[in-house]
Amino acid sequence: MNEDDVRSRAYAMPLTSPAYPVGPYRFVSREFLIITYRTDPARLRALVPEPLQVDEPLVKFEFIRMPDSTGFGDYTESGQVIPVSFRGRKGSYSHCMFLDDHPPIAGGRELWGFPKKLAKPTLRAEIDTLVGTLDYGPVRIALGTMGYKHRALDHDPVLASLLGPNWLLKIMPHVDGTARICELVEYRLKDVVLRGAWTGPAALELHSHALAPLNELPVLEVVSGVHLIADLTLELGTVVHDYLK
């Protein structure tokens, strides 16, 4: 294979059989359980990188079922997302994410900088309760519950929250172990079709783990629970701040 062939084919590893196809990526019937909780403000500010700003000491813990996605297949994900602002615009910062499928872990980390690690999240309806769990190896580190479809929500504010900006800290190491890329990346969702949104009583438990320190942002008070189902397209990102320049 000559150098021109390498340049024309190379976009992800392995060269001859990449772990994921070229995006953007469409998701159908993506299901969310989002439990918003109040946490320790000092701990939160210590974990959110500048120039992002924390306005309120809130965290959104998400359990997401993705049964149909282009290129990534059928998988589940869970993690902590923090409401922040950047240059006067409000949006979300992904602090940590845990998935059960290799292609979206590889693609998420390499393309956008999603902070993804391998674990075992689940989201399912159990009789009258929506239940989200997250296990790291054999250890249960998160449990979220919500009353199933107790009350329908107005679609407009839910849709607006899905269409807002999202930020990630993308870190890629050099071959000598130093940071070759350290950037703040912005991405958005588009072509969102909100199929339904509901709320109900919600509860969340987080547990300490050496390699998945969710409880660094402890649950002081559960603020709300939201269950929603949507079709959407995950767009590729743009760099909005370079920490190495």
GROMACS elastic network, one bead per residue, 0.5 to 0.9 nm:
[ bonds ]
;  ai    aj funct       b0    kb
    1     4     6  0.82205   500
    1     5     6  0.60675   500
    1     6     6  0.68015   500
    2     5     6  0.53723   500
    2     6     6  0.64567   500
    2     7     6  0.89094   500
    3     6     6  0.50129   500
    3     7     6  0.62084   500
    3     8     6  0.86354   500
    4     7     6  0.51102   500
    4     8     6  0.61272   500
    4     9     6  0.85884   500
    5     8     6  0.51769   500
    5     9     6  0.60824   500
    5    10     6  0.83000   500
    6     9     6  0.53630   500
    6    10     6  0.57119   500
    6    15     6  0.79097   500
    7    10     6  0.55163   500
    7    11     6  0.84931   500
    8    11     6  0.84244   500
    9    12     6  0.88239   500
    9    15     6  0.71582   500
    9    16     6  0.80869   500
   10    13     6  0.77262   500
   10    14     6  0.87045   500
   10    15     6  0.58117   500
   10    16     6  0.84190   500
   10    18     6  0.87533   500
   11    15     6  0.76155   500
   11    18     6  0.79022   500
   11    22     6  0.79644   500
   12    15     6  0.63707   500
   12    17     6  0.85489   500
   12    18     6  0.53645   500
   12    19     6  0.70875   500
   12    20     6  0.75654   500
   12    21     6  0.84674   500
   12    22     6  0.88362   500
   12   107     6  0.83189   500
   12   110     6  0.81399   500
   12   111     6  0.89616   500
   13    16     6  0.77616   500
   13    17     6  0.71320   500
   13    19     6  0.63900   500
   13    20     6  0.86798   500
   14    17     6  0.53178   500
   14    19     6  0.68836   500
   15    18     6  0.59162   500
   17    20     6  0.85201   500
   18    21     6  0.69154   500
   19   102     6  0.79216   500
   19   103     6  0.54049   500
   19   104     6  0.86006   500
   19   106     6  0.70012   500
   19   107     6  0.73974   500
   20    23     6  0.86953   500
   20    71     6  0.59214   500
   20    72     6  0.68117   500
   20   103     6  0.55589   500
   20   104     6  0.75032   500
   20   106     6  0.78021   500
   20   107     6  0.62773   500
   21    70     6  0.84576   500
   21    71     6  0.57042   500
   21    72     6  0.83686   500
   21   107     6  0.87205   500
   22    25     6  0.82562   500
   22    71     6  0.82215   500
   23    26     6  0.86202   500
   23    70     6  0.84693   500
   23    71     6  0.82329   500
   23   234     6  0.82171   500
   23   235     6  0.75034   500
   23   236     6  0.70416   500
   24    70     6  0.86350   500
   24   233     6  0.68362   500
   24   234     6  0.59025   500
   24   235     6  0.51437   500
   24   236     6  0.60714   500
   25    69     6  0.68124   500
   25    70     6  0.54745   500
   25    71     6  0.71648   500
   25    72     6  0.83475   500
   25   232     6  0.84954   500
   25   233     6  0.55556   500
   25   234     6  0.52432   500
   25   235     6  0.69347   500
   25   236     6  0.86348   500
   26    68     6  0.82550   500
   26    69     6  0.56143   500
   26    70     6  0.55080   500
   26    71     6  0.87257   500
   26   231     6  0.76056   500
   26   232     6  0.59031   500
   26   234     6  0.63527   500
   26   235     6  0.89120   500
   27    30     6  0.61557   500
   27    66     6  0.69750   500
   27    67     6  0.81229   500
   27    68     6  0.57949   500
   27    70     6  0.67553   500
   27   230     6  0.82027   500
   27   231     6  0.55472   500
   27   232     6  0.53185   500
   27   233     6  0.60653   500
   27   234     6  0.77339   500
   28    66     6  0.75021   500
   28    67     6  0.73445   500
   28    68     6  0.53519   500
   28    69     6  0.64256   500
   28    70     6  0.89905   500
   28   229     6  0.89359   500
   28   230     6  0.69034   500
   28   232     6  0.67054   500
   28   233     6  0.87959   500
   29    65     6  0.84601   500
   29    66     6  0.70748   500
   29    67     6  0.70118   500
   29    68     6  0.70542   500
   29   195     6  0.79908   500
   29   229     6  0.58286   500
   29   230     6  0.53666   500
   29   231     6  0.53393   500
   29   232     6  0.85193   500
   30    64     6  0.70527   500
   30    65     6  0.58656   500
   30    67     6  0.68650   500
   30    68     6  0.76065   500
   30    69     6  0.86345   500
   30   228     6  0.82067   500
   30   229     6  0.54894   500
   30   230     6  0.52763   500
   30   231     6  0.60274   500
   30   232     6  0.78291   500
   31    63     6  0.82452   500
   31    64     6  0.55466   500
   31    65     6  0.50634   500
   31    66     6  0.66241   500
   31    67     6  0.86058   500
   31   123     6  0.85165   500
   31   227     6  0.74179   500
   31   228     6  0.57920   500
   31   230     6  0.66423   500
   31   231     6  0.89883   500
   32    62     6  0.67540   500
   32    63     6  0.57848   500
   32    65     6  0.65863   500
   32    66     6  0.89251   500
   32   123     6  0.83843   500
   32   226     6  0.76852   500
   32   227     6  0.55473   500
   32   228     6  0.52518   500
   32   229     6  0.63492   500
   32   230     6  0.85047   500
   33    61     6  0.81448   500
   33    62     6  0.57083   500
   33    63     6  0.51162   500
   33    64     6  0.64259   500
   33    65     6  0.88492   500
   33   123     6  0.78153   500
   33   130     6  0.78579   500
   33   131     6  0.84208   500
   33   132     6  0.73549   500
   33   144     6  0.82674   500
   33   145     6  0.85767   500
   33   146     6  0.81178   500
   33   225     6  0.72089   500
   33   226     6  0.58101   500
   33   228     6  0.68342   500
   34    60     6  0.61674   500
   34    61     6  0.56520   500
   34    63     6  0.65296   500
   34    64     6  0.84176   500
   34   144     6  0.88614   500
   34   224     6  0.81600   500
   34   225     6  0.57668   500
   34   226     6  0.51508   500
   34   227     6  0.64640   500
   34   228     6  0.84399   500
   35    59     6  0.82487   500
   35    60     6  0.55822   500
   35    61     6  0.51903   500
   35    62     6  0.64967   500
   35    63     6  0.87068   500
   35   144     6  0.74360   500
   35   145     6  0.86146   500
   35   146     6  0.84968   500
   35   202     6  0.69771   500
   35   203     6  0.76331   500
   35   204     6  0.72502   500
   35   222     6  0.72241   500
   35   223     6  0.75661   500
   35   224     6  0.58288   500
   35   226     6  0.64649   500
   35   227     6  0.88377   500
   36    58     6  0.67725   500
   36    59     6  0.56427   500
   36    61     6  0.62316   500
   36    62     6  0.86194   500
   36   221     6  0.87987   500
   36   222     6  0.61329   500
   36   223     6  0.54180   500
   36   224     6  0.52698   500
   36   225     6  0.63922   500
   36   226     6  0.84100   500
   37    57     6  0.84618   500
   37    58     6  0.56481   500
   37    59     6  0.54585   500
   37    60     6  0.64044   500
   37    61     6  0.77963   500
   37   204     6  0.84039   500
   37   218     6  0.88955   500
   37   219     6  0.61630   500
   37   220     6  0.70522   500
   37   221     6  0.55127   500
   37   223     6  0.50149   500
   37   224     6  0.70731   500
   38    41     6  0.85721   500
   38    56     6  0.84422   500
   38    57     6  0.57170   500
   38    59     6  0.64444   500
   38    60     6  0.89878   500
   38   217     6  0.89853   500
   38   218     6  0.82235   500
   38   219     6  0.62446   500
   38   220     6  0.54722   500
   38   221     6  0.50984   500
   38   222     6  0.63292   500
   38   223     6  0.67257   500
   39    42     6  0.89381   500
   39    43     6  0.80579   500
   39    44     6  0.73110   500
   39    57     6  0.55173   500
   39    58     6  0.59637   500
   39    59     6  0.69865   500
   39   217     6  0.58997   500
   39   218     6  0.55521   500
   39   219     6  0.54749   500
   39   220     6  0.52581   500
   39   221     6  0.72498   500
   40    43     6  0.55019   500
   40    44     6  0.62535   500
   40    45     6  0.88630   500
   40    57     6  0.64333   500
   40    58     6  0.86003   500
   40   216     6  0.89895   500
   40   217     6  0.65989   500
   40   218     6  0.68011   500
   40   219     6  0.82230   500
   40   220     6  0.73842   500
   41    44     6  0.50394   500
   41    45     6  0.61767   500
   41    46     6  0.85811   500
   41    54     6  0.86369   500
   41    56     6  0.75938   500
   41    58     6  0.82015   500
   41   217     6  0.88832   500
   42    45     6  0.53146   500
   42    46     6  0.62486   500
   42    47     6  0.89476   500
   42    57     6  0.84610   500
   43    46     6  0.51221   500
   43    47     6  0.65976   500
   43   216     6  0.71095   500
   43   217     6  0.65391   500
   43   218     6  0.89319   500
   44    47     6  0.54006   500
   44    48     6  0.64548   500
   44    54     6  0.78482   500
   44    57     6  0.66631   500
   44    58     6  0.83219   500
   44    59     6  0.86199   500
   44    82     6  0.86501   500
   44   216     6  0.84087   500
   44   217     6  0.65191   500
   45    48     6  0.53817   500
   45    49     6  0.80337   500
   45    53     6  0.80262   500
   45    54     6  0.65055   500
   45    57     6  0.83412   500
   46    49     6  0.78211   500
   47    95     6  0.81216   500
   48    51     6  0.88213   500
   48    52     6  0.68162   500
   48    53     6  0.75120   500
   48    54     6  0.75084   500
   48    82     6  0.83005   500
   48    84     6  0.86239   500
   48    93     6  0.80255   500
   48    95     6  0.77823   500
   49    52     6  0.59421   500
   49    53     6  0.80417   500
   49   169     6  0.80856   500
   50    53     6  0.66647   500
   51    85     6  0.88706   500
   51    86     6  0.67690   500
   51    87     6  0.81578   500
   51   184     6  0.89291   500
   51   241     6  0.83638   500
   52    84     6  0.63171   500
   52    85     6  0.58393   500
   52    86     6  0.51010   500
   52    87     6  0.80191   500
   52    93     6  0.83159   500
   52   167     6  0.86932   500
   53    83     6  0.89513   500
   53    84     6  0.54675   500
   53    85     6  0.52058   500
   53    86     6  0.63852   500
   53    87     6  0.87558   500
   54    57     6  0.71244   500
   54    58     6  0.86545   500
   54    82     6  0.82278   500
   54    83     6  0.70572   500
   54    85     6  0.66104   500
   55    58     6  0.85449   500
   55    83     6  0.76970   500
   55    84     6  0.62810   500
   55    85     6  0.71567   500
   56    59     6  0.89892   500
   56    83     6  0.77350   500
   56    84     6  0.81096   500
   57    82     6  0.87055   500
   57    83     6  0.86119   500
   58    82     6  0.66038   500
   58    83     6  0.66978   500
   58   223     6  0.86897   500
   59    80     6  0.65583   500
   59    81     6  0.59544   500
   59    83     6  0.67192   500
   59   217     6  0.79765   500
   59   219     6  0.87986   500
   60    79     6  0.82925   500
   60    80     6  0.57473   500
   60    81     6  0.50461   500
   60    82     6  0.60281   500
   60    83     6  0.76381   500
   61    78     6  0.74124   500
   61    79     6  0.57135   500
   61    81     6  0.63031   500
   61    82     6  0.86556   500
   61   144     6  0.84571   500
   61   204     6  0.84718   500
   62    77     6  0.79577   500
   62    78     6  0.52988   500
   62    79     6  0.54566   500
   62    80     6  0.63669   500
   62    81     6  0.73776   500
   62    97     6  0.89871   500
   62   132     6  0.86047   500
   62   144     6  0.89017   500
   63    76     6  0.75445   500
   63    77     6  0.59877   500
   63    79     6  0.69522   500
   63   121     6  0.73243   500
   63   122     6  0.72362   500
   63   123     6  0.62823   500
   63   131     6  0.89855   500
   63   132     6  0.59113   500
   63   133     6  0.77298   500
   63   134     6  0.84166   500
   63   144     6  0.82372   500
   64    75     6  0.86705   500
   64    76     6  0.56608   500
   64    77     6  0.51955   500
   64    78     6  0.60942   500
   64   121     6  0.84898   500
   64   122     6  0.79937   500
   64   123     6  0.68098   500
   64   132     6  0.86079   500
   65    74     6  0.81407   500
   65    75     6  0.64389   500
   65    77     6  0.66599   500
   65    78     6  0.88968   500
   65   121     6  0.89771   500
   65   122     6  0.74683   500
   65   123     6  0.62572   500
   65   124     6  0.85473   500
   66    69     6  0.66365   500
   66    73     6  0.79592   500
   66    74     6  0.57076   500
   66    75     6  0.53412   500
   66    76     6  0.57616   500
   66    77     6  0.79945   500
   67    73     6  0.70217   500
   67    75     6  0.61794   500
   67    76     6  0.79473   500
   68    72     6  0.81946   500
   68    73     6  0.58604   500
   68    74     6  0.55228   500
   68    75     6  0.82788   500
   69    72     6  0.55815   500
   69    73     6  0.51487   500
   69    74     6  0.66356   500
   69    75     6  0.86531   500
   70    73     6  0.63739   500
   71   103     6  0.79173   500
   71   104     6  0.84769   500
   72    75     6  0.77779   500
   72   101     6  0.80140   500
   72   102     6  0.84829   500
   72   103     6  0.57076   500
   72   104     6  0.56377   500
   72   107     6  0.87171   500
   73   101     6  0.85262   500
   73   103     6  0.84453   500
   73   104     6  0.86806   500
   74   101     6  0.81314   500
   75    99     6  0.73538   500
   75   100     6  0.62923   500
   75   101     6  0.59936   500
   75   104     6  0.86147   500
   76    98     6  0.85004   500
   76    99     6  0.59480   500
   76   100     6  0.62283   500
   76   101     6  0.77797   500
   76   120     6  0.79547   500
   76   121     6  0.59651   500
   76   122     6  0.62312   500
   76   123     6  0.75410   500
   77    97     6  0.68398   500
   77    98     6  0.55325   500
   77   100     6  0.69469   500
   77   101     6  0.88118   500
   77   119     6  0.86341   500
   77   120     6  0.80486   500
   77   121     6  0.57779   500
   77   122     6  0.75770   500
   77   123     6  0.88868   500
   77   134     6  0.87160   500
   78    96     6  0.84025   500
   78    97     6  0.55674   500
   78    98     6  0.52327   500
   78    99     6  0.66683   500
   78   120     6  0.87696   500
   78   121     6  0.59969   500
   78   122     6  0.81485   500
   78   132     6  0.85839   500
   78   133     6  0.84103   500
   78   134     6  0.69763   500
   79    94     6  0.79611   500
   79    95     6  0.75467   500
   79    96     6  0.53608   500
   79    98     6  0.59973   500
   79    99     6  0.88999   500
   79   116     6  0.88797   500
   79   134     6  0.87533   500
   79   214     6  0.83637   500
   80    93     6  0.87333   500
   80    94     6  0.64041   500
   80    95     6  0.55769   500
   80    96     6  0.54939   500
   80    97     6  0.66595   500
   80   214     6  0.77834   500
   81    92     6  0.63485   500
   81    93     6  0.55947   500
   81    95     6  0.56143   500
   81    96     6  0.73248   500
   81    97     6  0.85980   500
   82    91     6  0.85192   500
   82    92     6  0.54725   500
   82    93     6  0.50613   500
   82    94     6  0.63578   500
   82    95     6  0.68284   500
   83    90     6  0.73898   500
   83    91     6  0.58605   500
   83    93     6  0.63394   500
   83    94     6  0.89736   500
   84    89     6  0.84531   500
   84    90     6  0.58957   500
   84    91     6  0.55567   500
   84    92     6  0.54563   500
   84    93     6  0.64333   500
   84   167     6  0.89511   500
   85    88     6  0.60040   500
   85    89     6  0.52264   500
   85    91     6  0.58339   500
   85    92     6  0.76307   500
   85    93     6  0.89152   500
   86    89     6  0.52089   500
   86    90     6  0.65007   500
   86    91     6  0.76992   500
   86   167     6  0.88797   500
   87    90     6  0.85280   500
   89   164     6  0.88868   500
   89   165     6  0.79911   500
   90   164     6  0.74547   500
   90   165     6  0.72901   500
   90   166     6  0.88640   500
   91   161     6  0.80221   500
   91   164     6  0.56458   500
   91   166     6  0.54997   500
   91   167     6  0.75692   500
   92   164     6  0.79404   500
   92   165     6  0.67123   500
   92   167     6  0.61230   500
   92   168     6  0.87395   500
   93   166     6  0.58966   500
   93   168     6  0.59433   500
   93   169     6  0.84819   500
   94    97     6  0.74682   500
   94   114     6  0.71310   500
   94   115     6  0.72134   500
   94   166     6  0.77042   500
   94   167     6  0.67161   500
   94   168     6  0.58851   500
   94   169     6  0.82390   500
   95   114     6  0.85970   500
   95   115     6  0.68165   500
   95   168     6  0.79201   500
   95   169     6  0.86542   500
   96   114     6  0.78989   500
   96   115     6  0.51965   500
   96   116     6  0.64891   500
   96   117     6  0.81666   500
   96   212     6  0.85323   500
   96   214     6  0.82777   500
   97   114     6  0.74710   500
   97   115     6  0.56839   500
   97   117     6  0.63759   500
   97   118     6  0.87190   500
   98   105     6  0.84993   500
   98   115     6  0.82205   500
   98   116     6  0.54521   500
   98   118     6  0.56411   500
   98   119     6  0.54331   500
   98   120     6  0.73238   500
   98   121     6  0.70423   500
   98   134     6  0.80324   500
   98   136     6  0.85844   500
   98   212     6  0.89656   500
   99   102     6  0.79484   500
   99   104     6  0.79487   500
   99   105     6  0.68116   500
   99   116     6  0.67691   500
   99   117     6  0.62366   500
   99   118     6  0.51858   500
   99   119     6  0.54500   500
   99   120     6  0.63898   500
   99   121     6  0.65428   500
  100   104     6  0.89677   500
  100   105     6  0.83474   500
  100   117     6  0.85125   500
  100   118     6  0.57285   500
  100   119     6  0.55059   500
  100   120     6  0.53072   500
  100   121     6  0.68420   500
  101   104     6  0.63128   500
  101   105     6  0.65802   500
  101   118     6  0.73855   500
  101   119     6  0.87621   500
  102   105     6  0.50654   500
  102   106     6  0.61036   500
  102   107     6  0.84805   500
  102   118     6  0.77291   500
  103   106     6  0.52071   500
  103   107     6  0.59032   500
  103   108     6  0.81642   500
  104   108     6  0.54204   500
  104   109     6  0.81360   500
  104   116     6  0.85557   500
  105   108     6  0.52505   500
  105   109     6  0.61436   500
  105   110     6  0.85101   500
  105   114     6  0.80601   500
  105   115     6  0.85720   500
  105   116     6  0.56175   500
  105   117     6  0.67368   500
  105   118     6  0.74552   500
  106   109     6  0.54235   500
  106   110     6  0.60210   500
  106   111     6  0.83174   500
  106   116     6  0.82798   500
  107   110     6  0.52297   500
  107   111     6  0.56341   500
  107   112     6  0.77903   500
  107   113     6  0.86772   500
  107   114     6  0.86203   500
  108   111     6  0.56526   500
  108   112     6  0.56888   500
  108   113     6  0.60030   500
  108   115     6  0.77474   500
  108   116     6  0.70621   500
  109   112     6  0.60240   500
  109   115     6  0.63410   500
  109   116     6  0.64843   500
  109   170     6  0.74602   500
  109   171     6  0.84383   500
  109   172     6  0.86822   500
  110   113     6  0.59268   500
  110   114     6  0.80190   500
  110   170     6  0.82116   500
  110   171     6  0.88762   500
  110   172     6  0.78163   500
  111   114     6  0.81400   500
  111   170     6  0.86062   500
  111   236     6  0.76286   500
  111   237     6  0.78924   500
  112   168     6  0.71479   500
  112   169     6  0.84182   500
  112   170     6  0.65052   500
  112   185     6  0.66369   500
  112   186     6  0.82230   500
  112   187     6  0.79105   500
  112   236     6  0.71215   500
  112   237     6  0.60796   500
  112   238     6  0.84303   500
  113   116     6  0.83985   500
  113   168     6  0.59817   500
  113   169     6  0.59768   500
  113   171     6  0.65657   500
  113   172     6  0.83176   500
  113   183     6  0.86236   500
  113   184     6  0.86842   500
  113   185     6  0.74174   500
  114   168     6  0.61963   500
  114   169     6  0.74536   500
  114   170     6  0.70353   500
  115   168     6  0.78687   500
  115   169     6  0.78850   500
  115   170     6  0.80464   500
  117   212     6  0.89986   500
  118   136     6  0.79268   500
  119   134     6  0.73529   500
  119   135     6  0.61934   500
  119   137     6  0.65567   500
  120   133     6  0.81203   500
  120   134     6  0.57363   500
  120   135     6  0.50744   500
  120   136     6  0.62904   500
  120   137     6  0.74089   500
  121   132     6  0.73248   500
  121   133     6  0.55291   500
  121   135     6  0.61878   500
  121   136     6  0.85035   500
  121   142     6  0.89104   500
  122   131     6  0.79746   500
  122   132     6  0.55501   500
  122   133     6  0.52233   500
  122   134     6  0.64717   500
  122   135     6  0.86919   500
  123   130     6  0.73258   500
  123   131     6  0.57388   500
  123   133     6  0.66226   500
  124   129     6  0.85253   500
  124   130     6  0.58941   500
  124   131     6  0.54980   500
  124   132     6  0.66390   500
  125   128     6  0.71644   500
  125   129     6  0.57448   500
  125   131     6  0.60281   500
  125   132     6  0.88053   500
  125   148     6  0.74666   500
  126   129     6  0.51756   500
  126   130     6  0.61053   500
  126   131     6  0.66888   500
  126   148     6  0.87942   500
  127   130     6  0.81516   500
  127   148     6  0.83593   500
  128   146     6  0.88248   500
  128   147     6  0.63341   500
  128   148     6  0.54441   500
  128   149     6  0.86782   500
  129   145     6  0.65694   500
  129   146     6  0.56975   500
  129   149     6  0.86931   500
  130   144     6  0.81843   500
  130   145     6  0.56093   500
  130   146     6  0.51745   500
  130   147     6  0.61961   500
  130   148     6  0.54258   500
  130   149     6  0.86185   500
  130   227     6  0.83927   500
  131   143     6  0.74516   500
  131   144     6  0.58756   500
  131   146     6  0.67517   500
  131   147     6  0.89607   500
  132   142     6  0.79483   500
  132   143     6  0.57929   500
  132   145     6  0.62803   500
  132   146     6  0.88378   500
  133   140     6  0.74483   500
  133   141     6  0.79414   500
  133   142     6  0.56509   500
  133   144     6  0.63790   500
  133   145     6  0.87519   500
  134   139     6  0.85431   500
  134   140     6  0.60182   500
  134   141     6  0.57979   500
  134   143     6  0.65790   500
  134   144     6  0.89149   500
  135   138     6  0.62978   500
  135   139     6  0.53138   500
  135   141     6  0.56370   500
  135   142     6  0.71042   500
  136   139     6  0.52986   500
  136   140     6  0.64773   500
  136   141     6  0.66965   500
  136   209     6  0.83622   500
  136   211     6  0.85309   500
  136   212     6  0.75037   500
  137   140     6  0.81586   500
  139   209     6  0.82691   500
  140   143     6  0.76458   500
  140   206     6  0.87286   500
  140   207     6  0.74574   500
  141   205     6  0.79633   500
  141   206     6  0.56816   500
  141   208     6  0.67368   500
  141   209     6  0.70343   500
  141   212     6  0.78952   500
  141   213     6  0.87985   500
  141   214     6  0.76066   500
  141   215     6  0.87569   500
  142   204     6  0.73468   500
  142   205     6  0.55614   500
  142   207     6  0.62791   500
  142   214     6  0.81258   500
  143   203     6  0.81848   500
  143   204     6  0.57475   500
  143   205     6  0.51558   500
  143   206     6  0.67638   500
  143   207     6  0.89723   500
  144   202     6  0.73711   500
  144   203     6  0.57295   500
  144   205     6  0.64498   500
  144   206     6  0.87613   500
  145   148     6  0.89974   500
  145   201     6  0.82447   500
  145   202     6  0.55419   500
  145   203     6  0.53367   500
  145   204     6  0.65586   500
  145   225     6  0.86254   500
  146   149     6  0.85428   500
  146   199     6  0.79591   500
  146   200     6  0.60240   500
  146   201     6  0.54870   500
  146   203     6  0.65462   500
  146   204     6  0.89608   500
  146   225     6  0.65529   500
  146   226     6  0.81700   500
  146   227     6  0.82535   500
  147   150     6  0.61083   500
  147   199     6  0.77079   500
  147   200     6  0.50550   500
  147   201     6  0.54824   500
  147   202     6  0.66535   500
  147   225     6  0.87983   500
  148   151     6  0.87290   500
  148   198     6  0.81483   500
  148   199     6  0.79664   500
  148   200     6  0.69212   500
  148   201     6  0.88272   500
  148   227     6  0.81843   500
  149   152     6  0.68245   500
  149   197     6  0.81748   500
  149   198     6  0.52520   500
  149   199     6  0.62268   500
  149   200     6  0.66280   500
  149   227     6  0.74469   500
  150   198     6  0.67749   500
  150   199     6  0.60595   500
  150   200     6  0.50591   500
  150   201     6  0.81101   500
  151   197     6  0.86093   500
  151   198     6  0.53881   500
  151   199     6  0.53753   500
  151   200     6  0.63374   500
  152   155     6  0.87466   500
  152   196     6  0.77786   500
  152   197     6  0.59236   500
  152   199     6  0.64169   500
  152   200     6  0.89951   500
  153   156     6  0.88290   500
  153   157     6  0.87286   500
  153   158     6  0.78527   500
  153   196     6  0.81172   500
  153   197     6  0.54096   500
  153   198     6  0.50773   500
  153   199     6  0.66169   500
  153   226     6  0.86039   500
  154   157     6  0.66562   500
  154   158     6  0.71240   500
  154   197     6  0.75940   500
  154   198     6  0.86211   500
  155   158     6  0.52594   500
  155   159     6  0.59030   500
  155   160     6  0.84982   500
  155   194     6  0.73673   500
  155   196     6  0.76055   500
  155   197     6  0.67859   500
  156   159     6  0.51847   500
  156   160     6  0.61269   500
  156   161     6  0.87099   500
  157   161     6  0.62229   500
  157   162     6  0.87796   500
  158   161     6  0.51878   500
  158   162     6  0.65262   500
  158   163     6  0.89147   500
  158   194     6  0.84009   500
  158   197     6  0.74828   500
  158   228     6  0.85940   500
  159   162     6  0.51415   500
  159   163     6  0.63554   500
  159   164     6  0.89148   500
  159   192     6  0.77272   500
  159   193     6  0.84275   500
  159   194     6  0.67881   500
  160   163     6  0.51543   500
  160   164     6  0.63821   500
  161   164     6  0.54791   500
  161   165     6  0.87951   500
  162   165     6  0.84308   500
  162   188     6  0.83580   500
  162   189     6  0.68518   500
  162   190     6  0.86902   500
  162   192     6  0.78284   500
  163   188     6  0.65627   500
  163   189     6  0.57824   500
  163   190     6  0.68111   500
  163   192     6  0.77725   500
  164   188     6  0.66966   500
  164   189     6  0.78456   500
  165   186     6  0.66399   500
  165   187     6  0.61824   500
  165   188     6  0.53717   500
  165   189     6  0.81746   500
  166   185     6  0.81937   500
  166   186     6  0.55453   500
  166   187     6  0.54001   500
  166   188     6  0.61263   500
  166   189     6  0.88007   500
  167   184     6  0.66309   500
  167   185     6  0.54864   500
  167   187     6  0.65103   500
  167   188     6  0.89134   500
  168   183     6  0.81363   500
  168   184     6  0.56952   500
  168   185     6  0.51189   500
  168   186     6  0.65397   500
  168   187     6  0.82627   500
  169   182     6  0.70271   500
  169   183     6  0.57915   500
  169   185     6  0.62761   500
  170   181     6  0.70067   500
  170   182     6  0.56034   500
  170   183     6  0.51901   500
  170   184     6  0.62138   500
  170   185     6  0.66369   500
  171   179     6  0.68131   500
  171   180     6  0.76712   500
  171   181     6  0.53499   500
  171   183     6  0.67288   500
  172   178     6  0.87439   500
  172   179     6  0.60334   500
  172   180     6  0.57721   500
  172   182     6  0.66956   500
  173   176     6  0.77808   500
  173   177     6  0.55985   500
  173   178     6  0.55450   500
  173   180     6  0.50564   500
  173   181     6  0.66511   500
  173   182     6  0.86363   500
  174   177     6  0.52849   500
  174   178     6  0.52845   500
  174   179     6  0.55822   500
  174   181     6  0.79489   500
  175   178     6  0.74147   500
  175   180     6  0.84841   500
  176   179     6  0.87172   500
  177   180     6  0.85396   500
  179   182     6  0.64774   500
  179   244     6  0.84942   500
  180   244     6  0.83198   500
  181   242     6  0.81589   500
  181   243     6  0.83394   500
  181   244     6  0.74624   500
  182   241     6  0.88094   500
  182   242     6  0.63085   500
  182   243     6  0.55775   500
  182   244     6  0.63495   500
  183   239     6  0.64893   500
  183   240     6  0.75343   500
  183   241     6  0.56824   500
  183   243     6  0.57264   500
  183   244     6  0.77905   500
  184   238     6  0.85984   500
  184   239     6  0.59319   500
  184   240     6  0.57302   500
  184   242     6  0.64023   500
  184   243     6  0.77223   500
  185   237     6  0.62221   500
  185   238     6  0.55493   500
  185   240     6  0.57813   500
  185   241     6  0.72274   500
  185   242     6  0.89341   500
  186   236     6  0.87632   500
  186   237     6  0.54729   500
  186   238     6  0.53616   500
  186   239     6  0.62962   500
  186   240     6  0.65049   500
  187   234     6  0.80334   500
  187   235     6  0.64198   500
  187   236     6  0.62926   500
  187   238     6  0.65498   500
  188   233     6  0.87297   500
  188   234     6  0.67433   500
  188   235     6  0.59102   500
  188   236     6  0.78386   500
  188   237     6  0.75303   500
  189   192     6  0.70149   500
  189   232     6  0.65199   500
  189   233     6  0.56197   500
  189   235     6  0.58978   500
  190   232     6  0.61155   500
  190   233     6  0.52537   500
  190   234     6  0.67367   500
  190   235     6  0.69971   500
  191   231     6  0.77747   500
  191   232     6  0.55674   500
  191   233     6  0.59910   500
  192   230     6  0.67352   500
  192   231     6  0.56320   500
  192   233     6  0.68660   500
  193   229     6  0.87273   500
  193   230     6  0.54364   500
  193   231     6  0.50086   500
  193   232     6  0.63586   500
  194   197     6  0.75859   500
  194   228     6  0.76631   500
  194   229     6  0.62970   500
  194   231     6  0.65606   500
  194   232     6  0.84401   500
  195   228     6  0.75056   500
  195   229     6  0.53960   500
  195   230     6  0.51988   500
  195   231     6  0.75276   500
  196   227     6  0.81746   500
  196   228     6  0.55116   500
  196   229     6  0.54249   500
  196   230     6  0.71434   500
  197   226     6  0.70091   500
  197   227     6  0.56581   500
  197   229     6  0.66195   500
  197   230     6  0.88191   500
  198   225     6  0.84316   500
  198   226     6  0.57989   500
  198   227     6  0.51627   500
  198   228     6  0.63094   500
  199   202     6  0.84942   500
  199   224     6  0.76861   500
  199   225     6  0.56163   500
  199   227     6  0.61264   500
  199   228     6  0.87459   500
  200   224     6  0.78729   500
  200   225     6  0.61269   500
  200   226     6  0.72532   500
  200   227     6  0.85132   500
  201   224     6  0.75041   500
  201   225     6  0.66128   500
  202   222     6  0.72193   500
  202   223     6  0.84885   500
  202   224     6  0.66296   500
  202   225     6  0.52526   500
  202   226     6  0.85417   500
  203   222     6  0.65655   500
  203   224     6  0.88250   500
  203   225     6  0.80493   500
  204   219     6  0.74941   500
  204   222     6  0.72546   500
  205   219     6  0.74299   500
  206   214     6  0.64244   500
  206   215     6  0.56999   500
  206   217     6  0.89444   500
  206   218     6  0.72324   500
  206   219     6  0.73204   500
  207   213     6  0.79520   500
  207   214     6  0.68510   500
  207   215     6  0.57644   500
  207   218     6  0.89127   500
  208   211     6  0.89310   500
  208   212     6  0.73893   500
  208   213     6  0.57004   500
  208   214     6  0.65358   500
  208   215     6  0.53945   500
  208   216     6  0.79298   500
  209   212     6  0.51107   500
  209   213     6  0.52362   500
  209   214     6  0.74758   500
  209   215     6  0.80308   500
  210   213     6  0.60392   500
  212   215     6  0.85020   500
  213   216     6  0.56897   500
  213   217     6  0.83350   500
  214   217     6  0.61885   500
  214   218     6  0.75634   500
  215   219     6  0.77246   500
  219   222     6  0.70383   500
  222   225     6  0.80919   500
  239   242     6  0.72435   500
  241   245     6  0.88747   500
  242   245     6  0.57852   500
